[in-house]
Amino acid sequence: MRIVIAEDDPLLREGIAAVLTAEGYDVVAAVGDGDALLAALEQHAPDVAVVDVRMPPTHTDEGIRAAVRARDRFPGLAVLVLSAYVEQAFATDLLAQGSDGLGYLLKERVGRVETFVQALDRVAAGGTAIDPEVVGQLVARPDQRMARLTARELEVLALMAEGWGNAAIAERLVVTDGAVHKHIRSIFAKLDLPPSDASDRRVTAVLRYLDSARR
C-alpha cells in the first residue's frame, strides 16, 4: 500500500512515517502543507493520504479543505484525516462527499499502532473509520430527530458511523445478524429514509447522526 502523509509538525510527520514503514507500508512522500499534499498526490498516485486537519498558513481547516480537493481531483483516493481534538463539523463536511474510503481519527490513536493500522486498512479497502470519541460525543448530544431511536438503535447507529459492517456490529453487541438488520430497518423508518435509488440510506443515516452535533 502506497501512502502520502501531510502533517505540519516535523516530529509527528516523521513518527507517523516510521510507524507505517515498520508495519510494512510504503510511505512515498511526507509533506507539511495542503499544496504540497496535492503535488505529492499528483506525482506519486498513492492508495491512501493521511492528512492533518490543521496546517499552514492559518492552522484552521487547511487540511480538511485539501482533503476535499484531493477526493475531488483523485477519484478513488482513500483519505484518513487526523485531528488533535474532536471536531464533529469537519467530520460531517468530509462525509458529505460520501463515506467510502474515508476515515477521521484522533491523533492519540497513532500511538496505538493496532488501532491506527486497522483504521488505515479499513479506509484503503473502501470502508469508513470514524473515531469512537467523535461518535461518543454525538451519542451524548442527540437532537429531536435522534430522540426517536431507542438506546440499542443508537448503539447500532454509532457503530455504523464508525464504519463497522453488520456482521461486526452483531459481534460487538453480542446479538445475531438478524437482530442488527432489524435494528437498522427500524432506524431507517424512524429517520424517514425509505428505499431509494438516488441515495444510500446507510450513509444518509450516518450523516444525519453526525449533523445532530451541529444543532
C-alpha positions in Angstrom: 0.0 0.0 0.0 1.4 3.4 -1.1 0.8 6.3 1.4 1.3 10.1 1.3 1.4 11.9 4.7 0.5 15.6 5.2 1.4 16.8 8.7 3.0 20.2 9.5 4.7 19.0 12.7 8.0 17.5 11.6 8.4 15.2 14.6 4.9 13.8 14.3 5.3 13.5 10.5 8.4 11.5 10.9 6.9 9.5 13.7 3.8 8.5 11.5 6.1 7.6 8.6 8.3 5.5 10.9 5.3 3.6 12.3 3.8 2.9 8.9 7.1 1.9 7.4 7.7 -0.5 10.4 4.3 -2.0 9.7 5.2 -2.7 6.1 3.6 0.2 4.3 5.3 2.2 1.5 5.4 5.8 2.5 6.1 7.5 -0.8 6.0 11.1 0.5 5.7 13.1 3.7 4.8 16.8 3.4 3.9 19.8 5.6 1.0 21.7 3.9 -2.0 21.3 1.7 -0.4 22.5 -1.6 2.5 20.1 -1.1 0.0 17.3 -0.5 -1.8 17.9 -3.8 1.5 18.0 -5.6 2.6 14.7 -3.9 -0.7 13.0 -4.9 -0.2 14.1 -8.5 3.4 12.8 -8.5 3.0 9.5 -6.6 -0.6 8.4 -7.2 -0.8 6.7 -3.7 -3.6 4.5 -2.4 -4.1 6.5 0.8 -3.5 10.0 2.0 -3.0 10.6 5.8 -3.9 14.3 6.4 -3.7 16.6 9.4 -6.8 18.8 9.9 -4.8 22.0 10.8 -1.9 23.0 8.6 -0.2 26.2 7.4 -0.8 29.0 6.8 -3.7 29.6 9.2 -3.7 26.3 11.0 -7.5 26.1 10.9 -9.1 23.9 8.3 -6.4 23.8 5.6 -6.1 20.0 5.9 -9.8 19.4 5.6 -10.0 21.7 2.5 -7.0 19.9 1.0 -8.6 16.5 1.7 -11.9 17.6 0.0 -10.0 18.9 -3.1 -7.9 15.7 -3.2 -11.0 13.5 -3.2 -12.5 15.7 -6.0 -9.3 15.6 -8.1 -8.3 12.0 -7.5 -11.4 9.7 -7.5 -10.9 6.6 -5.6 -8.3 8.1 -3.3 -8.7 6.9 0.3 -8.2 9.6 3.0 -7.5 9.2 6.7 -7.8 12.6 8.5 -6.0 13.1 11.8 -7.1 15.7 14.4 -5.9 16.6 17.8 -9.4 17.3 19.0 -13.0 16.2 18.4 -14.2 18.4 15.6 -17.6 17.0 14.5 -18.2 19.7 11.9 -15.1 18.7 10.0 -16.1 15.0 10.0 -19.6 16.0 8.7 -18.1 18.1 5.9 -15.9 15.3 4.7 -18.7 12.7 4.9 -20.9 15.0 2.8 -18.8 13.8 -0.2 -19.5 10.2 0.5 -18.2 7.8 3.2 -16.3 5.3 1.0 -12.6 5.2 1.7 -12.8 7.9 4.4 -11.5 8.0 8.0 -11.4 10.6 10.8 -9.2 9.7 13.7 -7.8 11.5 16.7 -4.0 11.8 16.7 -3.8 10.0 20.0 -4.7 6.8 18.2 -1.5 7.0 16.2 0.4 5.8 19.3 -2.0 2.8 19.4 -0.5 1.1 16.4 -3.1 -1.7 16.0 -6.0 0.8 16.1 -4.2 3.2 13.7 -3.4 0.4 11.2 -6.9 -1.1 11.4 -8.4 2.3 10.5 -5.9 2.7 7.7 -6.6 -0.7 6.2 -10.4 -0.1 6.5 -10.3 3.1 4.5 -7.9 1.7 2.0 -10.4 -1.1 1.4 -13.1 1.5 0.7 -14.7 1.5 4.2 -15.3 4.2 6.8 -13.4 4.7 10.1 -14.8 7.5 12.4 -13.1 7.8 15.7 -15.2 6.4 18.6 -14.6 9.6 20.6 -16.3 11.6 17.9 -19.2 9.2 17.8 -19.4 9.0 21.6 -19.8 12.8 21.9 -22.6 12.7 19.3 -24.4 9.9 21.3 -24.4 12.2 24.3 -26.0 15.0 22.4 -28.8 13.6 20.3 -31.3 16.1 18.8 -35.0 15.6 18.4 -34.5 13.5 15.3 -32.3 11.1 17.1 -34.6 11.0 20.1 -36.9 8.8 18.1 -34.3 6.0 18.4 -34.0 3.5 21.2 -30.8 3.2 23.2 -29.9 0.0 21.2 -30.7 1.6 17.9 -28.3 4.5 18.9 -25.7 1.9 19.7 -26.1 0.3 16.3 -26.0 3.7 14.5 -22.9 4.7 16.5 -21.1 1.6 15.2 -22.4 2.3 11.7 -20.9 5.8 12.0 -17.5 4.3 13.0 -17.6 2.3 9.8 -18.4 -1.2 11.0 -20.4 -3.6 8.9 -23.5 -5.6 10.1 -21.6 -8.7 11.0 -19.0 -6.7 13.0 -21.8 -4.8 14.8 -23.5 -8.1 15.7 -20.3 -9.4 17.1 -19.6 -6.3 19.2 -23.1 -6.1 20.6 -23.3 -9.9 21.1 -26.5 -10.2 19.0 -27.5 -12.0 15.8 -27.0 -10.6 12.3 -30.8 -10.8 12.1 -31.2 -8.5 15.1 -28.8 -6.0 13.6 -30.8 -6.0 10.3 -34.0 -5.4 12.3 -32.5 -2.5 14.2 -31.2 -0.9 11.0 -34.6 -1.2 9.3 -36.1 0.5 12.4 -33.5 3.2 12.2 -34.3 3.9 8.6 -38.0 4.0 9.3 -37.7 6.4 12.3 -35.4 8.7 10.3 -37.8 8.7 7.4 -35.5 7.1 5.0 -37.4 4.9 2.5 -35.6 2.8 -0.1 -34.3 5.0 -2.9 -32.1 4.5 -5.9 -30.9 8.1 -5.5 -29.1 7.7 -2.2 -27.5 5.2 0.2 -29.7 5.1 3.3 -26.9 3.9 5.4 -24.7 6.9 4.5 -27.7 9.3 4.9 -28.5 7.9 8.4 -24.8 8.4 9.5 -24.8 12.0 8.0 -27.9 12.9 9.9 -26.4 11.4 13.1 -23.2 13.4 12.7 -25.1 16.5 11.8 -27.1 16.3 15.1 -23.9 17.6 16.9 -24.1 20.8 15.0 -27.6 21.8 16.1 
